[in-house]
Amino acid sequence: MPESPPPRLDEIDALLLDLLQYDVGRTLHELGERVGLSPSAVQRRIARYRKDGLIAGQVAVLDPHRFGPTVLATVLVTLNQESFEHHRVFAERMRGEPQVQQCYRVAGPWDYVIVLAARSMRDCGRLGDRLFKADDNIRRYETLVAFDTIKTGLALPLPAPQSLRSQDRQP
């Protein structure tokens, strides 16, 4: 399926989307003050972003360490056999596991990078055994336990608004 072209964003769209991806809990009034629009105009833009699929969802980001001990680990996985079906089955299993925080299919010597959240080292080991060791189609996996969280986030760099792109081309 061909990739859809990037959305046409003006300066207000870029600023508003940037504000939303760092804190979606801001009020329409606060957002409007920051971008120079009325709350109802902000609400219309946000509705358009949702309709156009620019906003895929809204979540609350919890601090994992506020709920007691938490082990975060990155797992690198290589499959034995590769086919569309093998990848589909693996991806579905990762999507269905609540302790899998993120999963990426990657290029290079590994097929997948997975981020896990577990209650303890023992829980992390059992999760690894269940998800990876028990799967006959996994050739190799390596677990990297995180000692400390330096940065987390999901914010995307946004394309420059159309009017800014045209200004960049001027001598």
Sequence and secondary structure as in RCSB ss.txt:
>XXXX:A:sequence
MPESPPPRLDEIDALLLDLLQYDVGRTLHELGERVGLSPSAVQRRIARYRKDGLIAGQVAVLDPHRFGPTVLATV
LVTLNQESFEHHRVFAERMRGEPQVQQCYRVAGPWDYVIVLAARSMRDCGRLGDRLFKADDNIRRYETLVAFDTI
KTGLALPLPAPQSLRSQDRQP
>XXXX:A:secstr
          HHHHHHHHHHHH TTS HHHHHHHHT  HHHHHHHHHHHHHTTS         GGGGS  EEEEE
EEEESS  HHHHHHHHHHHHT TTEEEEEE SSS SEEEEEEESSHHHHHHHHIIIIIT TTEEEEEEEE S   
           HHHHHHHH  
